Amino acid sequence: MPEALTPNRAEFKTLLRHVGNSYETRRNNHARLLSEVTPRLQAARRVERELDRHLSRRFNVFKYLRTDELGLSRVIADLLDPDAEHGQGTLFLREFLESIPESRDVSQSIRTDASNPIKVVTERLIPRGRRIDVSVEIPIEDGLYCLAIENKPYADDQDRQIADYLRFLNQRYGERFLLVYLPPHEREPSESSVTTDELEEWGERFQVMPYSGGDYSLADWVAACRKICEAEKLNWFLSQAEIFARQRFGESNMTSDAESREIRAYLLENPTQLQAALAIHDAWPAVRDEVCEGFFRHLRNYVEACFKEKLPDFARDLRIQDNFGGQKQYSNSIFIGLENRPWYRVGFQSHARQGPNSWLWGVKAPKIYRDMSASEKQLCDHVATSLKLGGLALANVKNPPYLWPQYEDVPRYRNWDSLAVDLHNETEARGGPITDYYVDGLLDIAQIAIPVIAELDKSDQSISNVKREG
């Protein structure tokens, strides 16, 4: 370094003192922000609790309904069906069509009578074993128009899935169709499902409508339906559906509206604290991930202790396998199996694109059904029958090409990112309602499945030689 640019000892000490003072100032600002905001948040929560006592504003019926992909598809299909029990005729269907520029003309061209009704179908079977989640065949002046919806709130696309749908719809309806893709948030299908070049070729025959966010979302459509619906009972349901879509698939709902208003008001009154607020915001993802991992480790230990207590006949053979990968896709799981008998494992796993969210639980096999031997298929079928007889017919029963022949999407406490505060509290307290919910759900499955697996495994030693799947 040139001599002119080299600080002397006094200048260097001054520089260090300045850096130290700057760091201390920032630290004090962070502490001041937290200390001053906290009592305001506590006051806002007291107001929220009082309002909830009289109005139950945070209650949402969708917390108690089936909200997996099929359940949500049925809600959407029912609202689009003019003959459904909502009694609104084509009102909601027309609103959906008019919300998308490419299908607005169709809304004005609908021609229906008793002999030529609009047909709404869920899980419509098409060639190659594909199923379109929601299909709406609409009679128009020059034939049939098809509004097709691919519902993707949780799962990823299958190989060439959207390309196959578009090809089928084109062969069946020519240019008289629209395929609407419903992801949780604004995004295109994966390249393995349909390439960007292919989507450009299909042009206006394909549109993305996320559940929440973007220029126009499914939540926006539900809100529009509520505004034009005159049935009070149905309006209440639509309001619940809109809130569910925005909270489940939109921005994090960790804070209430009252809390958010308090924070905004404080920061506008104290603009010198904006930098501290930004620093806290930037630190939150790392804090959230550590909290989620801490709860995951707590839950893993709790599961192991409870399973050995509740399944004493298998306590010595029970083995637990866990993996926490944070925000990586499909990287978070806890499985319970039997030592030297790795055929089936009971457990749960995240299956969202990002992070420990959108969990499923059930029983998992080391190979897909179509690749099993006859005896392995017999075991698979017997486990399914036993679960059904035990009152646990899981919502989703699938064979090829799935490794989860028996599973369902966890109905509650699915999004750990938005539950970080509750997860931290339960980790510190070594238990709570979320912990109990996951452990009890797994126990219900394991208490039926594990004895069946152990008994059948004894009669077929070839199953024991199946390699343990990672």
N, C-alpha and C positions, 0 to 999 in steps of 0.2 A: 504494500500500500504506500503511495507517495507520502512523504513526510507531512505535506500540507494538509492531507486528509486524515492523518493519524491523530485521534484524540489523545490529549495528555491525561495524566492520572486524575486530575481534578475534574476535567470534562467527563471522563468515563464514570466517575462516581456520581456526577450530576445526572448523567444519562440513566444510570441504574436506579437512582432515586426517583427520577421521573417515571420510569417504567413501573417501579413498585407502587408509586402513588396512583398511577393510572389504573393498575390492576386492582388496588384497594378501593379506588373510587367505583369501579365497575361492580366489584363484589358488594359494596355497600348499597349501590343502586338496586342490585338484584334482591338483596335482603329487604330493602325498604319497600320495593314493589310487592313482594310476597307478604310482608307484615301488614301493609296497608290494604291490600286487596282481600286478604283472608277474612277479616271481620265483615266486610261488605258482602262477600260470598255467603258467609254464614247467615247474615240477615236475609239475603235473597232466598236461601234454602228454607228458612222459617216461613217466609211468605208463601213459597211454593207448597210446603207441606200443609199449610192452612187452606190454601186454595184446593189442593188435592182432596182434602177431607170433605169438602163440600161439592166439588165438581169432578173428581176422579180424572183429572186432565191427562195424566200419564198412562191411564189404563188403555190398553189396545187389545181388541179381541183377537188380532192375528197372532198374539203370543200363545194362544191356546188352540189355534187351528193348524192344519197341515200346511206348512209353507215350504215344502220341498218343491222341486221343479214341477212334478205332476200336479200337486195341489194348487200351485199358482197358475198353471195352465188352465185348470178347470175354472178358476175364478175368472180369468180373462175370457175364456170361451163362453161362459155363462153371461157375462156382460155384453158380449158381441152378439149373442143369440137373440133375435127378435121374439122368439117364442118362449124364452125363458121366463121364470116366475117373477122377474123384476117388473114386468108389465109395461116397459117403456118402448116396446116395439123396436124400430130401427134407430132410435134416437142415439144410442151409444155407438152403434156401428157406423152411422153417418159421421159422428164426431171423430171417430178414429180415422176414417177415410179422408175427411176434410183436413185433418191435422198434417197430412203428408201431401205436398203439392202434386206429386205424380199420380195420386188416386182421387183427387178432388172431383174430377168429372164423373167418376164411378158413383159417387154419392148421389149425384143428380140423375143417374141413369138406372137406378135400381127399379126392377119390374118384378113384383111378386104377386101371387095369388094363391089360392088354396091348393091348386094343382102343380104349382111351381114355386115351392118355398125356398128360402135361404137355408142352406144346410151347414151346420156347424159341427165339426168332429174334432175330438182330441185323439192324439196318438194315431193319426191316419197312416195306415200301412201302405208303403210304396215299394217298387222293385228294390232288390238287393237287401231286403230286410230293414230298410230305413223306415222311420216313423216321423211324420211331421207333427209337431206338438199341437198346433191349432190350425185347422183348415176351415175356411169360410167360403163356400161356393155361393156366388151371388148372381142371380139371373139379371142380365142387362139387355138392352135392346137388340144386340147382335149375337147373343149367346150367353155363355157362362164366364164370369170373372172369378178368379180365386185369390182371396187374401190369405196368405200362408204366414204363419208365425213360428219362428224357431226360438224357443224360450231357453236362455242360457244364464240363469241367475247365479249358478254355482259351478257347473261342470265346464270343462274345456271342450273344444270342438274335436270331433272324431275325424280321422283321415278322409279327406275328400267329401265330407258331409254336406257342406253348403253347395259345393259344385254339383253333387248328385241331386239335391233338392231343386236347384235352378234348372238343371237339364230335364228332370221329370216334369216340372211345371210348364216349361216351354213346349215339351212334346205334347202335353195334355191340353194346354190352353192357348198355345201360340203366344201372342204378346199380351193377352188379357190376364195378367196375374201380377201380383206384387209379393215378394218375400221380405218380411220384416224380421230383422235380427234383434233380439232383446238381451243384450249383455247387462251386467250389473251397473256398469258405468260406460261412458263413451269410449268405444274401441271397435276396430274392425275385426272380422273373423281371422283366425290364424292362417298363415300362408299354406299350411298343410291341408286346411279345409277348403280354401279357394284362394287362388293367387290374386294379387292386386291387378294384374293385367286382365284376368278373367272378369273381375268385378267391373272394370272399366268397360268391358265389352257388353256386360249386361245392363249397364247404365241405370235407367230409372226403374228397372224391374227389381232392384234390390235396395233396401234402405235399412239403416241402423237406428233403432230407438232404444236408448238405455233406460233402465229402470229409474235412474235419477241422474240429473246433470245434463249437459249438452244443450243444444238449441231447443229441443222438444223431447220430453221423456214420457215414459209410461205414467209416472206420477203426475205429470202435467195433464195427460189425457184423463186420468181419473178425476183430477180436480175440475176439469172442464165438464165432465159428466155430472159431477155434483152440482155445478152451477145451473145446469139446464134441467135437472131432475126435480120434480115437485113432490115426490114421495118422501116424507120425513124419515121413515124408518130406513129407506134405502140410502138417503143422504148421509145418515149416521154411518152406515157400512162403508160408503165411498170415502168418507172422511178418514175412517180408520185405515182403509187400504192405502190412501195417499200418504198418511203419516208413516205407515209401515214401510212403504217403498223408499221414502226419503231418508228414514232413519237407518234401515237395514243396508241400503245400497248407496246412500249419499255420504255427506261429510260425517265425521265422527260425532256421535250424540252424547259425548261424555258429560257435557254441561247442559243445563237447562237454558231456556230462553231468558229467564230472569237473570241467571248468572252471567250469560253472555252480555246482556245489556249493562249490567253493573261493571264488567270489565271494560267495555267500550267507553262507558261514561267516565270511569276513572282515568283511562289513558288519554282521553280528550281533555280532561281537566288537568292532567299532569303530563304534558308532551315530553318532558325531560326523561320520562320513564319508558319511552318507546324503544330505545336501544336495549334496555333490560328485558322488556317484553319479547323482543325479537330473539335475544339470546336464549331465553327460556323456551320459546317456541322451537328454536333450532335444536335444543337439547332433548326435547320431548321424545322423538322417535327412539333414541338410544335408551332413555329411561324406560319407555314403554316396553321395549324388547327385553330388558333385564327383568322387569316386573313379570312379564309373561313367562319367561324362562324360570324365574323363581317359583311361580305358581305351578308350572309344569313339573318341576322337581318335587315340590310338596305333594302334588297329586299322584305322582308315580309312587312315592313312598307310602302314601295313604292307601292306594290301590293294593299294593303288595301286602300290607298288614291286614287289610279287611278281607282280601281273598283267602289268605291262609286261615283266618278265623272262621269265615263262612263256609269254606270248603275243606274241612279238616281231613277228610279221607284222601285228599290229593295234595295236602300241604307240602309234603316232602318232594313231590314231583313238579309242583308249580314253578314255572320260570317266567320272569318278566323281562321283556325286551323294550327299550325305549329309545327314542331319538328326538332331539329338539334341534331343528335347523333354522329357527327364527322365521325370517321373511321368505325363505326359499319355498318354492312350490312343492307340495306333497312331502315335505321333509319333517313333519311333526307327527309322532305316533307313539302309542303305548299298546303293547300286545302281551297277552298272557297265554302261555301254552304249557304243555306237559313235557318234561325231560325225556329225551330220546323218542318222542312221539310228536314230531313237528307237523303232523298232517293239517290240523286246523288250529287257528289261533283266534282267541276272542280279543277284541280291542277296539280302539278308535284312532282315526287318522284325519288330518286336515286335507282337504282336497280343493282349496281355493288357489287362485293364481298367486296370491300374495299372503304370506304370513299365517299365523295360527288362527284361521277363521274358517267358517263353513265346514264343521266337523261331520264325519259320519262314523257310525259304530255298527258292529255286527261281528260276523265270523269270516275269516279270510283263509283261502286255500293257497298252496304253493304253486298251483298250476290252474289254467283255465279248464272249464268243464269239458270242452270238446276234446282236450288232450288227455283226459283221465282214462284209466283203465275201467273195465266194467265194475270191478269191486270198489274202486275209488268213487265212481258215480253213485254206487249204491250207498256208500257212506255219506256222500254229499246229500242225497235225497233223504236219507234217514235223519240227518241232523235237521233238515228243513221241516220234516214231519214232526219231529220231537218239539221243535220250537213252536210250531203251530198248535199242537196238542197242549202245550204248556201255556197257551194264551199269549204267545209272543210271535205272532205272525208278523215279521218285520215288513215295513212298508214296501221295500224293493226286493224282489226275488229275481235274480238274473243268472243265466248260465253263460254260454259263450258270448263275448270273449272276456268275461269279467273274472277277476280274482276274488271278488266279494259276492259269492252266491246268495248270501243272506245279509242284508244290511239296511239301514235307513239313515237319512240325514238327521243329525241330532236336532230335536225340535226347538230347544231353548239354549240360551247362553252360548250361541254359536260364534259370535264375533268377540274374540278376546281383546282385540285392539281397543274397543270401546268400553271394555269392562276392566281396564287396567287398575283403576282405583279399588274396585271390589276384589280383584284378584290379589292385590297387595294386602288388603285387610285380612283376607282369608289365609294367606300365607303366614302372616304374623300371628294370627289366632290359631293356626294349625287346624283349620276347618271352617265350615260354613255352608250355606245353601248351594253354592255352585259346586263345591267339592262333593257334597252329598249327592247332588244330581248326577254327576258323571259316574261316581262310584256305584250308586244304586242302579243306574242304567246298565252298566257293565255287568254287575252282579246278576241282574235279572236274566241276562243272556247266558252268562257263564254257568250259572247253577243248573241250567238245562243242557247246554251244549257240551260242557266239559265231561260230565259223566258218560254221555252218549259216545263222545269221541274216544274216551278211554276204553269203554266196553267193546266197541266195534274194532278198535285198533288191535285188541288182543287176538281177535279171530282172523286178522289179515296182516301178517307180519311184513308183507311187501309194502304196505303203506308206510311202515316205520322207516323204510329205506329212502323215502322221498327226501331230497336235499332240502335243508332248511333255507327258506327264502329270506333275503335281507330286507 
